[in-house]
Amino acid sequence: MALLTPLGPLDQLDVENWEVQKDLLSMDKHRLLEGLAIEGTMESIFKEMPPLGARPLPLSLLRAAQRGKPNSWWIWRHEPDDSGTGKLFDMLERRNPKSVIMCDYNESQRDFVMSRYFKRTGESVQQRLMAQRRITVPDFESPAPLLQETLRVLTAFFRITEGAHNRNMFRDVVLHRLFKNCAIQPFYDFLWDIDTILEMPDGRLVQLEIKHKFPGGRADLFFGLNDGQVRTMLELAKCGIDTFHINVVKPYWDSNSSTGYLMNDPSVRDNILVAGHYLDREKLELITRSRSGSSGETESLYGRKKQSFKSIPVTEFVRVGTLHEIIASGPAPILAGAGRELLPPLTQQELLEKRLG
């Protein structure tokens, strides 16, 4: 049986049709789709890392949890023979025994199947979770209408497709969202998506967590990071995987601006600062103990509850460059930040100077 989606079984959908792809991606809020557009730009930069001795691992990683139960880690390996994916599995498994599941996408079945979890090789992930939860039809939750503005969904979608000229849109973009939103999310109370796992030249694994946001605050600017994301970073750090947290700073400091400016005016890239912050276990434990703030419902996954977050002063970040500089010169400064090398500090003054609205 094929993967069940809100539009029907996956083997009954024309997955190369752009409207079908748009509808499948629209299971996420428009801000998340706008984030995917930015991630696509950054991933094209990450792909230039192998000559520098580093590479993004070909996988998707999710941390899932039910109330009162241990974490589960789900890995979809895009390339079954990749050694780095096996290394990640082993690092997670040492701290989370019996709670890490490796998956493959079976093209003929149009479904995700388990490939490394006891003796359940080849078993459908979705069907297995449905049997465990004793349900016959998955409940695919959708964001509240205020988080699905049609124009912003369309703008983000076409920005994603514009950046996918050298990728397979279904395989490289849509399929990851199906893994998250259809195969795993309906069966858990909480779910966190890990952006990119980078294998460094020395063999270490580092998470690159990418956000597209503007700073908060008045006199003292800060970037917010939601509590669940901080906990996910801390869990990874306990397994030996630190995080280089990257903020692609929006030049328009309001919640209503979409990623349309990236398509309409490439010169704006000079005003898009890319800031980074290396977060190891010690730093993350310190952040975890700090006081949480509370943002509006639009910041939550589905727009139905307030979102708690930690405030990190912008002065704790380093300046990786502007988006224009990084596209022109390549990923070396990102790799330097992920390697804890010295980079110039981010300043409030430059953030204010780059602001367009």
N, C-alpha and C positions, 0 to 999 in steps of 0.2 A: 504493500500500500504506500502511495506517495505521501509526502509531507502535506499535512492539512494547513491551509492558510485561510485568512478571512475571505479570500476570493474563490475558494474551492481547493481541491487537491492540486498540487503543483504540476502533476503530469497532464492536467487538463487546461493549463494556462499557456498562452503564447508569451513566453518569458522574454522574447526578443522585442516585443511590442512596447514602445515607449510609454503608452498610457497604462499598460499593465505594470510596468516597472514603477511608474509614478505612484500608482495606487498602492503598491506593496510598500514603497518607501514612506507613504503617507500614514503608515501606522505609527510613525514617530512625529513629535511636535516639530513645528517649522524651525525652531531654533536649533534643534538637533540636526536637521537637514542642512541648515546653514553651516553648522559645524563640520558636517561631512564635506561640504564644498571647500572649506579651509583645509581640512585634513587631506583632501585630494591634492591640493597645491603643495602641502608639506611632504606628502608621500612621494611626489615626483622628485623632490629634493633629496629625500632619504635614499632613493634608488641610486643616487650618485655616490653613495658611501663605500661600496665594495673596493674601489681603487685605493681608498684610505685605510682599508683593513677591517672595516665594520660592515654589518649588514642587518637590515630588518628581517626577523624570522618570518617565514611564510606560514602564518597561523592566525587564528582568532582565539581570544581568551576571555572567558567570562567567570566572574565570581558570583555564586548564587547562594541564597540562604533562606531557610524557613525559620519562623520564630521559634527560639528555644533549641535549635539544632545546629550542628557544626556547619562550617562553610563547605560548599561543593565547588570544585574548579572544573570547568569544561573547556577542553582544548579541541578546536577543529584544525587539524593539520592540512594545510593546502597542498603540501607536497609530502606524501607518505614516507619518503626515504630521507627526509632532512634530519641531520644529526642534532641540530640545535633545538628542534622541537622535542626530541627525546631527552635532551639535557634539561629543558624547562620542566617536563613531566617529572623527572627524578627529583629536582629541587623542590617542587611543590609537594610531591608524594612523601618526602622525608618528614615534613612537618604536618602533613594532612593525610595520614595513611587511610587507604580505602575511600578517599574522597576526591580523587582526581580521575577524570574520565577523558580518554582520548577518543576523538571521533573523526570519521571521514565522510565526505559527501559522495554517495553512490549515484552516479549519473544515470544508470539504467533504472534504478528505483525512484529517482528524483527525491531522495530522502537522505537525512543524516543518520549514520549508523555507528555504533560503538566499535572501536578497533583495539582498545586496550583498557579493559576493565574486567578483571577476573576472567571468566570464560564466556563472556557475552559478546564475543566478536561477531559482527554482522547484524546485531539486533538493532531495530529502529529506536533511536533516542526518544522520539515523541511517543511512539506506541508503548515503550517501556515505562515512561513517566505517567502516561495515561493509566496504565494498568496499576502502577503503584498508588496513584491518587484515587483510583476507582472512579474515573470519569470517562464518558464516551465521546464528548465533544469539548475540545479546548475552549477556554474563555479568552478571546483575544481582546484585551482592553485597549481602548483608543483614548488619545488625549482629549481634554475638554475643547470645545469649539474655539475658545479664545487663543488656543495654542496651535490652531490649524488654519491660519489665515491663507486663503486660496492663493492670493498673489505671492505671498512669501514662500509658500510651498513650491509654486511653479518656478519662481525666480531661483530658488535654491536648487531645484531639480535640474534646470537647464544650466546652471553654473556647474553642477556635478558632471553633467554629460559633456559640457564644453571641455572640462579637465580630464575626460576619460578617453581622449582620442587614441591613446596608446594602450588602452585597457579594454577588457570585455566588461561592459556595463553590468550585465547580469552576474557573471562569475565573480568579478572583483569588487562590486559595490552592493548589489541587491542581495546576493546570497548570504553575505554576513548578517544583514538585517533579518533575514529569514531564520538563520541559525539562532539569533538572539530572541526575536519577537515571537517566533512560532514554535521552534523546537524546545526552547528552554524556559522563557519568561512566564508562560501561563501556569507553570507548576511551582513557582517559588514566590515568596513574599517580597524578596529583595533581589535585585540583580544589578551588577556593575560590569561595565564593558571596559576592558583594558585596551588602550589604543594600539601601541606598537611596542614590541619587545625587541630591543637592539642587542645584537651580539657584538661586543667591543673587540678591538684588536688583541687585548690580553685574554679574551675568552669569557670575561664577565658578561652577565646579562643585566641590562638596564631598561626600565620602562620609560618610554617617551610619552608623556601624557600631554595632549594638546588641547588648549582651550582658546576660544575666540570671544573675547570680552573686553569691556572697558573697566577702569578702576572705579572704586567707590570712595566715599569720603570727601571732605572739603579741604581742610588745612593739611591733614595727613592722609595721603592716598593709600589705598590698599587694594589687593585682589582677594576675592572671595573664593573659597574652595569648600564644597559641601562636605558635611561630616562623613557621609558614607564613602566618598572618594578618598578622604584622608585615611579612613580605616582600611580601605582596600590597599592603598599604598603601604600602610604599616604592615599588613599581612604579607605583602610581597617582600618587604624589607626583612621580615623575620625569616623568610625563605632564602635570603641572600640576594634579593633583586631590588636595588635602589631605584629611585625615580628621578628623571630630569623633567621637571614640570615646565612646560612651554606655554606662554600666553602670547597669542597673536592679537595684539591690541587693536580693537576697533577704533578708527579715527573719529567716528561719530559716537559721542557718549550718551546714547539714549537707547532704550530697549526696542524702539520701533524701526531702527535702520536695518535693512536686510543686507545680504551679500551682493546685491545688485551693483554696488559701486565698484566691485572688482571687475565686472564685465564692462561697465559703462565708461570707466575712466582709469586706465592702467597707471596713469601718473600718480594716482592716490597711493600706490605701493610705497612711495617715498615717505608717506605719513603713517604707514602701518609698522609700528615697532614690534619686534619679536623679543620677548623677555624670557629669561629662564631662571629656574631655582632648583638646585640639587638637593634632594630630600633623602636622607638616610634614616636609619631606624631611630637614632638619637634625636634628630630634628623632628621627626614625625611624632614621636612620643611626647615631645615638648608641645607641639601644636595640638595634639589630642587633649592635653591637659588644660589648654587655654579655653577661655569662655567662648561659647557659640553665639552667633547672631541668628536672626530669623529673617528670611526674605519672603517676598510675596509668593502666591500660589503659582505664578507663571514660571518660577524657577524649578518647581518640582517636575517629576517625570510626566505626570498626566494632568497637572494643573488643578488638583483637587485638595491640596494641603500645602501648608507653609513648608519651606525648606530651611533646615538649620545649616549653618556654614561657619567656617573659621576665617578670620581676617588675617592676611599676611601683608605687612607693609611692603609697598613697592620697592623701598630701598633695600630690601633683602634679596631682590632679584638682580641678575646681571643682564647687561645689554648684549644680546646675540647679534643684533643688526636690524636694519629695516628689511621688509619683505623684498624690496627692490635689490638691496645689497646681497641678500642671501641667494635670490634667484640668479643674480649675475655672477657671484663668486663661488657658489656651491656650498655644501654642507659642513665644511671644516669647522666653523664656529659652533655649530650644534654639537658636533662630535667632541669638540673641546669642552663644552659645558657638560656633556654626558660623562666626560672623563675627569671632571672636577678640576680642569685647568683654569688658570686665572683669566677672567674676562672683565671688561670694564663694568662698573656698577651702573644700574639703571637709576636715573635721576627723575625726580618729580618735574624738574624744569623742562627736560626734554619731552616728557609725556605731555605737558601742557603746550609746548611749542608745536608738537605734531598734531594736536587735536584740531579737528575741522568743524566740529559742531557738538 
